Amino acid sequence: MTSELIALTLAGVGVLGLFCQWVAWQFKLPAILFLLIAGLLVGPIFGVFSPQDALGDLFFPFISLAVAVILFEGSLTLNFKQIQGISKSVWSIVTIGAVISWVITSLATHHLLGLDWTIAFLFGSLTVVTGPTVIVPLLRTVRPNSKLANILRWEGILIDPLGALFVVMVYEFIVSHSQMHSLTVFGIIIVIGFSLGIAAGALVAAMIRRNWLPEYLQPFAVLTLLLGVFAASNYLEHESGLLTVTVMGIWLANAKEVNISHILHFKENLTILFISGLFILLAARVELADFEQLGFAAIVLFAVIQLVSRPVSIFLSTWRSNLEVKEKAFLAWVAPRGIVAAAVSSLFAIKLMELNVEGANLLVPLIFMVIIGTVVLQSATARPVAGFLGVAEPAPRGFLLVGANDVARAVGKAIQTYDCRVLMSDTNWDYVSKARMGGFEGYYGNPTSSHADEYLDLIGIGQVLALTPDQHLNSVASVHFSNEFGHRKVFSLQDRKTQESLDKHSHNEEHAYSLLLGGNASYKKLASLLSQGAEIKHTKISDSFSFDDYQAQYKDAIVVPLFIVDSKKRIHVITQPDNVKPASGEVMVSLIKEHVVKEHIVNE
């Protein structure tokens, strides 16, 4: 291939990856499903291009470095403080349950497909990992009750780095055993992986803590150090690099007084780029003959994984938990596999084939079969299964508040009065800290980022209020969440006149969400009223105290109507303040500035 054709091919892979990510966003399904299908279409099915012809000798190093970045990004999310706060059920599932699933799957792989024990055990370890990138989109569609949703979400978050570490350890043992037929190399790999990983993690932590570099250079420095340590580790001992970067990420995630949020944001964008290109390239190099070689036994193996391995691991690992049988049954059904399994299996398969390990060529098609099978099957059936078992969540009543500022916290406190979950998100750490001290759940970061897509817990959230001083951010966040919640459930605090003068796209965007208070109020106005002593008051309308009486009582006050709460404690956000007329039995919630506190205030 000419250099121009190679450049065109790689650019085409990037465009195709972007298209797959967009389709996944539209259908609320894991992007990995569409990336793998696209790779199979352009590779073995239609023969559009061959990855190894396009990249040549750079193909293997690119795969290795991309997997290293993906594993490092996943390990950065494993904070041991978070493990202490999760239920015993989650901890049992990611430890005892993972081992049980590994053993059952490995035994089935060996006996059904006749693969060597080394490949069977490696495949079994790969199928243990689920990951938040596949779990979170599925949960948003299925919406099981909050207990099950949080268990599955935390399992995905924790099993991602822990499972990756487990897979790497299994692989290192296989490689060291195949090379020297002893535990010597395995021990060397462990020593180098942990020592270099800890040293690199401590160095990065010190660099950030002591401000040796400006903040804008820190993500770049971490990336270069990551790749350097990975290469150095592999140079010192073959195949120790993946263990090194995983340990480095876990160490950095648990370092004291180190803020890694900006590094995570940088890595998430880089990871999207690598994932999009990586899985198209990996799928494109798979041979159809490998799938044909699997035969009917592979279908039986998939059935064992879905109907035996996962259920047995769930029921045994949660034996003494307070979960009901129907809840355990739902957990047993839902376990889609994802990114770590696909990335690591492809890399390890290439390396094992170089070592002439029998059956290594079947590792990738087996994993792809499990990924595509579990994602498609569980995405299609999880919602009906949740309904049949009676574990589906009722209509969500919670609120996501984009912003944790003074206005947002005041509004959030009013919403909490009616037993609704309130989650606040902000890029200002001081605001998030104040929100958490005030009893709110807080997410520190951009709520529209890919990191938020995985780690912003929207379980039980049904409506969104964008309440930041930045009208552009309010608009972007509202458009972002309108796709998930619908435009009737997303409300943005905008000054209509200012918005129209600042944003030439405002006329198109306002169809995507609703303007809080009809666009007749701004953050500045609400913040000013609060600073002057205004309060959010809850006034119940009744036959003896009509809405006309309410208006008469506050005729000399500044009244900003926010919500109407019906008799079932359902909150209706006001978008047309001039047309508000609550019925008897409903509660009027307004921000009121007056000199004398009146009566008829509801004490919920």
C-alpha positions in Angstrom: 0.0 0.0 0.0 1.2 3.5 -0.8 1.6 6.0 2.1 -1.4 8.1 0.8 -3.6 5.0 0.7 -2.5 4.0 4.2 -3.3 7.5 5.5 -6.7 7.4 3.8 -7.4 4.0 5.3 -6.5 5.1 8.9 -8.6 8.3 8.5 -11.5 6.1 7.3 -11.2 4.0 10.4 -11.4 7.2 12.5 -14.6 8.3 10.7 -16.1 4.8 11.0 -15.3 4.8 14.7 -17.0 8.2 15.2 -20.1 6.9 13.3 -20.2 3.8 15.6 -20.0 5.9 18.7 -22.8 8.1 17.4 -25.0 5.2 16.6 -24.4 3.7 20.1 -25.3 7.1 21.6 -28.5 7.2 19.6 -29.6 3.7 20.6 -28.3 3.8 24.2 -26.2 0.6 23.6 -22.6 -0.1 24.3 -20.4 1.3 21.5 -18.2 -1.8 21.5 -21.0 -3.7 19.9 -21.1 -1.5 16.8 -17.3 -1.1 16.7 -16.8 -4.9 16.5 -19.6 -5.3 13.9 -18.1 -2.6 11.8 -14.7 -4.2 12.0 -16.0 -7.5 11.0 -17.8 -5.9 8.0 -14.8 -4.0 6.6 -12.4 -6.8 7.4 -13.2 -10.5 7.0 -16.7 -10.1 5.5 -16.2 -7.5 2.7 -12.4 -7.4 2.7 -12.2 -3.6 2.5 -8.8 -3.5 4.2 -6.3 -5.5 6.2 -5.0 -3.8 9.4 -1.6 -5.5 9.2 -1.2 -4.3 5.6 -2.1 -0.8 6.7 0.1 -0.6 9.8 2.8 -3.1 8.9 5.4 -3.6 11.7 3.6 -0.8 13.8 0.5 -2.9 14.2 1.6 -4.9 17.2 3.2 -2.0 19.1 0.1 0.1 18.5 -2.1 -2.6 19.9 0.2 -3.0 23.0 0.3 0.7 23.8 -3.5 1.2 23.3 -4.3 -1.7 25.6 -1.8 -0.2 28.2 -3.6 3.1 28.1 -7.1 1.4 28.4 -6.0 -0.6 31.4 -4.4 2.4 33.1 -7.5 4.5 32.6 -9.6 1.7 34.1 -7.3 1.3 37.1 -7.4 5.0 37.8 -11.1 4.6 38.9 -10.3 2.0 41.6 -10.3 4.0 44.8 -10.2 1.7 47.9 -12.3 4.2 49.9 -15.1 3.4 47.5 -14.7 -0.3 48.1 -15.2 0.3 51.8 -18.6 2.0 51.1 -20.1 -0.7 49.0 -22.3 -3.6 50.1 -20.9 -7.0 51.0 -22.9 -8.4 48.1 -20.8 -6.4 45.6 -17.6 -7.4 47.3 -18.6 -11.1 47.3 -19.5 -10.9 43.6 -16.3 -9.4 42.4 -14.1 -11.8 44.5 -15.8 -15.1 45.3 -18.2 -14.9 42.4 -15.5 -14.0 39.9 -13.4 -17.0 41.0 -16.4 -19.4 40.7 -17.3 -18.0 37.3 -13.7 -18.4 36.2 -13.4 -22.0 37.2 -16.8 -23.1 35.7 -16.1 -21.3 32.4 -12.6 -22.6 32.2 -13.7 -26.2 32.7 -16.5 -25.9 30.2 -14.1 -24.4 27.6 -11.6 -27.2 28.0 -14.1 -30.0 27.8 -16.4 -28.6 25.2 -13.9 -27.2 22.7 -10.9 -29.4 23.6 -8.7 -26.4 24.1 -5.4 -26.6 26.1 -5.8 -25.8 29.8 -3.7 -22.6 29.4 -6.1 -21.1 26.8 -9.1 -22.4 28.7 -8.0 -20.7 32.0 -7.1 -17.5 30.2 -10.5 -17.4 28.4 -12.2 -18.1 31.7 -10.5 -15.1 33.3 -11.3 -12.8 30.4 -15.1 -13.6 30.6 -15.1 -12.5 34.3 -14.8 -8.8 33.4 -18.0 -6.8 32.6 -17.1 -3.1 33.0 -19.1 0.1 33.3 -18.9 0.9 29.5 -21.4 -1.9 28.8 -23.3 -2.0 32.1 -24.3 1.6 32.4 -26.0 2.0 29.0 -27.9 -1.2 29.6 -29.0 -0.1 33.1 -30.3 3.2 31.7 -32.6 1.3 29.3 -33.7 -1.5 31.7 -34.0 0.7 34.9 -34.1 -2.1 37.6 -34.7 -1.0 41.2 -31.9 1.1 42.8 -30.5 -1.8 44.9 -29.9 -4.0 41.8 -28.8 -1.1 39.6 -26.2 0.0 42.2 -24.9 -3.6 42.6 -24.5 -4.0 38.9 -23.0 -0.6 38.5 -20.4 -1.1 41.2 -19.6 -4.6 40.1 -18.8 -3.1 36.6 -16.6 -0.3 38.1 -14.7 -2.6 40.4 -14.4 -5.7 38.2 -12.9 -3.6 35.4 -9.5 -2.9 37.1 -9.6 -6.0 39.5 -10.5 -8.3 36.6 -7.9 -6.8 34.4 -5.3 -7.3 37.0 -6.5 -10.9 37.4 -6.4 -11.5 33.7 -2.9 -10.1 33.4 -1.7 -12.3 36.3 -3.1 -15.4 34.7 -1.5 -14.5 31.4 1.9 -13.8 33.0 1.8 -17.2 34.6 1.0 -18.9 31.3 3.8 -17.0 29.5 6.4 -17.6 32.2 5.5 -21.3 32.4 5.6 -21.8 28.7 9.0 -20.1 28.5 10.9 -21.7 31.4 8.5 -24.4 32.8 9.0 -22.9 36.2 7.7 -20.1 38.5 10.9 -18.2 38.2 9.9 -15.9 35.4 6.4 -15.4 36.9 8.0 -14.3 40.1 10.3 -11.8 38.2 7.3 -10.4 36.3 5.4 -9.9 39.6 8.4 -8.2 41.2 9.1 -5.9 38.3 5.4 -5.1 37.7 4.6 -4.2 41.3 7.9 -2.3 42.0 7.9 -0.3 38.8 4.2 0.3 39.0 4.4 1.6 42.6 7.4 3.7 41.8 5.8 5.3 38.8 2.6 5.9 40.7 4.4 7.5 43.6 6.4 9.7 41.2 3.3 11.0 39.5 1.6 11.5 42.8 4.5 13.6 44.0 4.7 15.5 40.8 1.0 16.5 41.1 1.1 17.1 44.9 4.1 19.4 44.7 3.2 21.2 41.5 6.4 20.3 39.7 4.6 20.9 36.4 1.8 23.3 35.5 -1.6 21.6 35.4 -2.0 21.8 31.6 1.2 19.7 31.2 0.3 17.1 33.9 -1.9 14.9 31.7 0.8 14.8 28.9 3.5 14.0 31.5 1.4 11.2 32.9 0.8 9.8 29.4 4.5 9.9 28.5 5.6 8.4 31.8 2.9 5.7 31.4 4.2 4.7 28.0 7.8 4.9 29.1 7.3 2.7 32.1 5.3 0.2 30.0 8.1 0.0 27.5 10.8 -0.2 30.1 9.0 -2.9 32.1 8.7 -5.0 29.0 12.4 -4.4 28.2 13.4 -5.6 31.7 11.1 -8.6 31.6 9.0 -9.7 28.6 5.3 -9.1 29.1 5.5 -7.4 32.5 4.3 -4.0 31.1 0.6 -4.5 31.5 0.9 -5.5 35.1 3.1 -2.4 35.7 0.6 0.1 34.3 -2.3 -1.5 36.1 -0.5 -1.2 39.4 0.6 2.3 38.6 -3.0 3.4 38.0 -4.3 1.8 41.2 -1.5 3.4 43.2 -2.2 6.8 41.8 -6.0 6.5 42.3 -5.4 5.9 46.0 -2.7 8.5 46.6 -3.5 11.0 49.3 -4.0 14.7 48.5 -3.8 14.1 44.8 -6.5 15.4 42.4 -6.5 13.3 39.3 -9.8 14.5 37.8 -8.1 16.5 35.0 -6.0 13.4 34.2 -9.1 11.3 34.0 -10.8 13.8 31.7 -7.7 13.7 29.4 -7.5 9.9 29.5 -11.2 9.4 28.8 -10.9 11.3 25.5 -7.8 9.4 24.6 -9.4 6.1 25.5 -12.4 6.9 23.3 -10.0 7.5 20.4 -8.1 4.3 21.1 -11.2 2.2 21.6 -12.8 3.4 18.5 -9.8 2.6 16.3 -8.6 -0.4 18.2 -11.7 -2.6 18.1 -12.3 -1.9 14.4 -8.7 -3.0 13.7 -8.9 -6.0 15.9 -12.2 -7.2 14.5 -11.0 -6.6 10.9 -8.1 -9.0 11.3 -10.2 -11.9 12.5 -10.6 -14.8 10.1 -14.0 -16.1 9.3 -12.5 -19.6 9.3 -11.8 -19.2 13.0 -15.5 -18.7 13.7 -16.3 -21.7 11.6 -13.8 -23.7 13.5 -15.6 -23.0 16.7 -18.7 -24.9 15.5 -21.8 -25.8 17.6 -19.6 -26.4 20.7 -19.1 -22.6 21.0 -22.9 -22.1 21.1 -23.1 -24.6 23.9 -20.2 -22.8 25.7 -22.1 -19.5 25.4 -25.2 -21.2 26.9 -23.0 -22.4 29.8 -21.7 -19.0 30.5 -25.1 -17.4 30.4 -27.2 -20.1 32.1 -24.7 -21.9 34.4 -21.5 -20.0 35.1 -23.0 -16.6 36.0 -26.1 -17.9 37.9 -24.0 -20.3 40.0 -21.5 -17.6 40.8 -24.2 -15.1 41.8 -26.2 -17.5 44.0 -23.2 -18.9 45.8 -21.4 -15.5 46.3 -24.6 -13.9 47.7 -25.7 -16.9 49.7 -25.9 -15.0 53.0 -26.9 -11.6 51.6 -30.3 -10.0 52.1 -31.1 -10.2 48.4 -34.3 -11.9 47.5 -34.4 -14.8 45.1 -35.9 -12.8 42.3 -33.2 -10.1 42.7 -30.5 -12.8 42.6 -32.1 -14.2 39.4 -31.9 -10.8 37.7 -28.3 -10.4 38.7 -27.6 -13.9 37.3 -29.1 -12.9 33.9 -27.3 -9.6 33.4 -23.5 -9.6 32.9 -22.5 -8.2 29.4 -18.8 -8.4 28.6 -16.9 -5.4 27.3 -13.8 -3.5 26.5 -11.1 -5.1 28.7 -12.1 -8.6 27.5 -11.9 -7.6 23.8 -8.7 -5.5 24.1 -6.7 -7.9 26.3 -7.8 -11.1 24.5 -6.7 -9.7 21.1 -3.3 -8.6 22.4 -2.7 -11.9 24.3 -3.9 -14.0 21.3 -1.3 -12.4 19.1 1.5 -13.0 21.6 0.5 -16.6 22.4 0.3 -17.4 18.6 3.9 -16.1 18.4 4.8 -18.6 21.2 3.0 -21.4 19.2 0.4 -22.0 22.0 -2.2 -24.3 20.5 -5.7 -22.8 20.2 -4.5 -19.2 20.7 -6.1 -18.3 17.3 -9.5 -19.2 18.7 -9.3 -16.8 21.7 -10.4 -13.7 19.9 -13.4 -15.2 18.0 -14.5 -16.8 21.3 -14.4 -13.5 23.2 -16.1 -11.6 20.3 -18.8 -14.2 20.3 -19.4 -13.8 24.1 -19.3 -10.0 23.9 -21.7 -9.7 21.0 -23.9 -12.5 22.3 -24.3 -11.1 25.9 -24.8 -7.5 24.8 -27.4 -8.3 22.2 -29.2 -11.0 24.2 -29.3 -9.0 27.5 -30.1 -5.7 25.9 -33.1 -7.3 24.3 -34.3 -9.3 27.2 -33.2 -7.6 30.4 -36.2 -5.2 30.5 -38.8 -8.0 30.1 -36.9 -10.1 32.6 -36.9 -7.3 35.1 -40.7 -6.8 34.6 -41.4 -10.5 34.9 -39.4 -10.8 38.2 -41.0 -7.6 39.5 -37.6 -5.8 40.1 -38.1 -3.0 37.6 -38.0 0.5 39.0 -41.2 2.6 39.1 -41.2 5.9 37.3 -38.1 7.7 38.6 -38.7 10.8 40.8 -35.2 12.0 41.4 -33.5 15.2 40.1 -30.1 15.8 38.6 -29.1 19.4 39.2 -26.4 20.6 36.8 -24.7 23.0 39.2 -24.0 22.8 43.0 -23.9 26.6 43.6 -26.0 28.5 46.1 -29.1 28.6 43.9 -28.8 24.9 43.1 -28.4 23.9 46.7 -31.4 26.0 47.7 -33.5 24.4 45.0 -32.2 20.9 45.9 -33.2 21.4 49.5 -36.7 22.2 48.4 -36.9 19.1 46.2 -35.6 16.9 49.1 -38.6 17.9 51.1 -40.7 15.5 49.0 -38.5 12.5 49.5 -36.9 12.8 46.1 -33.3 11.9 45.4 -31.2 14.9 44.5 -27.8 14.5 42.7 -25.7 17.6 42.0 -22.9 17.9 39.4 -20.4 20.7 39.1 -16.8 21.4 37.9 -16.2 23.6 40.9 -14.8 21.5 43.8 -15.8 24.0 46.5 -19.5 23.9 45.3 -19.4 20.1 45.2 -17.9 19.9 48.7 -20.5 22.3 50.1 -23.2 20.2 48.5 -21.9 17.0 50.1 -21.6 18.7 53.5 -25.2 19.8 53.0 -26.4 16.2 52.6 -26.5 16.0 48.8 -24.9 13.5 46.5 -22.3 15.3 44.4 -20.4 14.4 41.2 -17.3 16.4 40.6 -16.8 16.9 36.9 -18.4 17.8 33.6 -21.8 16.0 33.5 -21.7 15.7 29.7 -18.3 13.9 29.6 -17.7 10.3 28.8 -16.5 9.8 32.3 -19.8 11.0 33.6 -21.6 8.6 31.2 -19.9 5.8 33.1 -19.7 7.0 36.6 -22.5 9.6 37.1 -25.1 7.5 38.9 -28.5 8.4 37.3 -30.4 5.5 38.9 -33.7 6.9 40.1 -33.2 10.2 38.3 -36.2 11.3 36.2 -35.7 15.0 35.6 -32.8 17.4 35.0 -32.4 21.1 36.1 -29.5 23.0 34.6 -28.8 25.8 37.2 -25.3 27.1 36.5 -24.4 30.8 35.8 -23.0 29.7 32.5 -25.9 29.7 30.0 -23.8 27.9 27.4 -23.2 25.0 29.8 -26.9 25.0 30.8 -27.8 24.7 27.1 -25.2 22.0 26.2 -26.1 19.9 29.3 -29.8 20.2 28.6 -29.4 19.1 25.0 -27.2 16.2 26.2 -29.7 14.9 28.7 -32.8 15.5 26.6 -31.8 12.5 24.5 -32.1 10.3 27.5 -34.9 11.8 29.6 -36.9 13.6 26.9 -37.3 17.3 26.4 -40.3 17.5 28.8 -38.1 16.3 31.7 -35.1 18.6 31.1 -35.2 22.3 32.2 -32.6 25.0 31.7 -32.2 28.2 33.6 -31.8 30.8 30.8 -32.4 34.5 30.3 -34.2 34.3 26.9 -33.0 37.7 25.7 -29.4 37.1 26.6 -29.5 33.6 25.2 -30.8 34.8 21.9 -28.1 37.4 21.6 -25.3 35.1 22.6 -26.3 31.8 20.9 -27.3 31.9 17.3 -28.5 28.3 17.7 -30.9 29.1 20.5 -34.0 28.8 18.4 -33.1 25.2 17.4 -32.0 24.2 20.9 -35.0 25.4 22.8 -37.0 22.6 21.1 -34.7 20.1 22.8 -35.6 21.1 26.4 -37.8 23.4 28.4 -36.8 26.8 29.7 -37.2 27.1 33.4 -39.6 30.0 34.3 -40.2 30.5 30.6 -36.7 32.1 30.2 -37.8 35.1 32.2 -35.3 34.6 35.0 -31.6 34.3 35.2 -29.1 32.8 37.6 -28.0 36.3 38.6 -31.6 37.3 39.5 -32.2 34.2 41.7 -28.8 34.4 43.4 -29.4 38.1 44.1 -32.8 37.3 45.7 -31.3 34.6 47.9 -28.5 36.9 49.0 -31.1 39.5 50.0 -32.9 37.0 52.3 -35.4 35.5 49.9 -36.6 32.0 50.9 -38.1 29.0 49.1 -41.5 28.5 50.7 -44.0 25.6 50.4 -47.6 26.8 50.5 -50.5 24.4 50.3 -53.5 25.5 48.3 -56.9 24.4 49.8 -60.6 25.2 49.7 -60.0 27.5 52.6 -56.9 29.1 51.1 -57.2 29.4 47.4 -54.6 30.5 44.9 -56.3 33.9 44.8 -55.7 34.1 48.5 -52.1 33.1 47.9 -51.6 35.9 45.3 -53.2 38.4 47.6 -51.0 37.4 50.5 -47.8 38.0 48.5 -49.0 40.9 46.3 -46.3 43.2 47.8 -43.6 40.5 47.6 -41.3 39.3 44.9 -42.5 35.8 44.0 -40.7 33.4 41.7 -42.8 30.2 41.2 -40.6 27.1 40.9 -42.7 24.0 41.3 -46.2 22.7 41.9 -46.3 19.5 44.0 -49.5 17.4 43.5 -51.2 15.2 46.1 -48.9 12.2 45.2 -45.8 14.3 45.9 -45.0 14.5 42.2 -43.0 17.6 41.4 -44.0 19.6 38.3 -41.4 22.2 37.2 -42.9 25.5 36.2 -42.0 26.7 32.6 -44.9 29.2 32.2 -45.1 31.2 35.4 -48.0 33.4 34.0 -50.2 30.4 33.5 -49.7 28.8 36.9 -52.8 27.9 38.8 -52.4 25.1 41.4 -55.5 23.1 42.3 -56.8 22.5 45.8 -54.6 20.0 47.6 -51.5 21.0 45.7 -48.4 22.8 47.1 -47.0 25.9 45.5 -43.2 26.1 45.9 -41.8 29.6 45.2 -38.8 31.7 45.9 -40.2 34.7 47.9 -38.7 37.9 49.0 -40.7 39.7 51.6 -40.2 41.5 54.9 -42.8 39.6 57.0 -43.0 35.8 57.1 -46.7 34.8 56.5 -48.6 31.7 57.6 -50.0 28.7 55.7 -46.6 27.2 55.1 -46.5 23.4 54.7 -44.4 21.5 57.1 -43.7 18.3 55.3 
